Amino acid sequence: MNVNVTEKAQQEIKRIMEKKGSNGKDLRIYIAGVG
Protein backbone atom coordinates (compact mmCIF):
# COMPACT_ATOMS: atom_id res chain seq x y z
CA MET A 1 0.00 0.00 0.00
CA ASN A 2 1.29 3.44 -0.91
CA VAL A 3 2.14 5.71 2.03
CA ASN A 4 0.54 8.69 0.26
CA VAL A 5 -2.72 6.78 -0.11
CA THR A 6 -2.64 5.91 3.59
CA GLU A 7 -2.08 9.55 4.56
CA LYS A 8 -4.97 10.66 2.34
CA ALA A 9 -7.19 7.99 3.87
CA GLN A 10 -6.32 9.18 7.38
CA GLN A 11 -7.20 12.75 6.41
CA GLU A 12 -10.54 11.61 4.98
CA ILE A 13 -11.24 9.59 8.13
CA LYS A 14 -10.61 12.71 10.24
CA ARG A 15 -13.04 14.67 8.05
CA ILE A 16 -15.69 11.97 8.32
CA MET A 17 -15.26 11.81 12.10
CA GLU A 18 -15.70 15.58 12.33
CA LYS A 19 -18.73 15.66 10.01
CA LYS A 20 -20.56 12.61 11.35
CA GLY A 21 -19.55 13.02 14.99
CA SER A 22 -17.25 9.97 14.76
CA ASN A 23 -19.98 7.56 13.68
CA GLY A 24 -18.38 4.11 13.94
CA LYS A 25 -20.49 2.50 11.21
CA ASP A 26 -19.68 5.15 8.58
CA LEU A 27 -16.00 4.94 9.52
CA ARG A 28 -15.94 1.15 9.14
CA ILE A 29 -17.69 1.35 5.77
CA TYR A 30 -15.16 3.94 4.56
CA ILE A 31 -12.18 1.86 5.76
CA ALA A 32 -13.65 -1.22 4.06
CA GLY A 33 -13.99 0.79 0.84
CA VAL A 34 -10.37 1.97 0.99
CA GLY A 35 -8.96 -1.43 1.99
Buried (B, 14 or more C-beta within 10 A) or exposed (E): EEEEEEEEBEEEBEEBBEEEEEEEEBBEEBEEEBE
